[in-house]
């Protein structure tokens, strides 16, 4: 569950969103031809964003890196399996030239799933 806590902190830092809604379990997204989906927490996902950690401001990036260090390998593997099981998430990552193996955190707020990636 630490990955979801990390997501909330990352989103607060990056997006300035005061009220965050985090999915519990596998998030559901929608593709261009699909209606909005609902995650297990009841949050409707309308949009998927992929943000490279390198695009963040240095102060925010260092905080993200610290949070990622505190995330267990099991939590990270569980997150990536959930992403791989969701075709729309895989498609969004592929469009940015990355894979779920490069996702270090996610956030769901206001119908937007944001996947934070880290490339070498």
N, C-alpha and C positions, 0 to 999 in steps of 0.2 A: 504494500500500500504506500510505501515511501515514494514511489514514482508519481503517484497522483498528488502527493504533498509537494513534491518537487515541481510538478506542473503548475500548481496553483501559485507557487512563489515565482516561477518564471513568468507566468502570465501577468502577475501583478507588476513585476518589474518591467516587462516589455510592453505590455498593452495598457497598463494603468487601469485595468478593469477592477473596480472595487468589489463587485459581487461575482464570484466565480461558481460555475456549475461544473462539477467534474463527473465524468462517467464512471460507473462501477462495473467492471467487466469489459466485455468487448464493445467498443463504440460502433454504432451503425452510421454509415454515411450514405449520401445519395449520389448517383451519377446523373448525367445530363438527362437521361431518359427515365429516371426513377423518381417517384414522389419522395418528399422528405421522409427520412427514416427516424425512428425513435430508439435511443439507446436504452439499456437496461435501467438507467436511472430516470428515464422519462424525458430526457433532453432530446429535442429534435435537432438533427444535424442538417444544415442547409448548404454549407460551404466547407471546403477543406483547403487549408493553407499549409504550405511547407516553407519553413523559415530556417535558413542555415545559421548556426550559432555565430559564424564569422560576420554576419550582417548586423549583429547586435552591437550596441555601444560597448566599449571596453569594460566599463564598470559592471554592466549587466552581464556581459560574457563571463567575467571572472566569477560572479555569483552563480551563474548557471553551471560553470565547471565545478565549483565547490559542491553544489547540490548533486550533480551527476556522480561525483566521487562517493557520495554517501548512499547512493542507490545500489541495492544488492543485485548481483548477477541474476538471481531468480526473478526479481521484479522486472529487470530489463528484458529477459527472455520471454516472460509472460506478455509484456507489452508488445514485443515484436511479433509474437505468434498471433496475437489479436489483430495486429495490423495486417499480417500476411493472410489472415482469414477474411479480410474485407476487401473485395475487389476495387472499390472506389478509392480506398486509401492507397492501395498498391499502384493504381493508375496515376494518382496525384504525385506519388513519389517518383514514378517512372518518368512523368512529364518534366520533373526537375532533374532527372539524371541520377537519382539516388535510390537506395533500397531501404527496407525496414532495418537492416543491419546498421544503418547510419542514424536511425532515430534514437535520440537520447531522452526525450520527454514529449508529452503531449499536454494539451489543454483543450477543454471544451467550454466555451462561453458564448452566450447570445447566438446559438445555432452555428457557431464556427468551430470546427475542429482544427487546431493548429498543431502540426507535428514539427518539433524542433530537431534538426539534423546536424550532425557534425561530420565533416569530411576531413580527410588527412591533409 
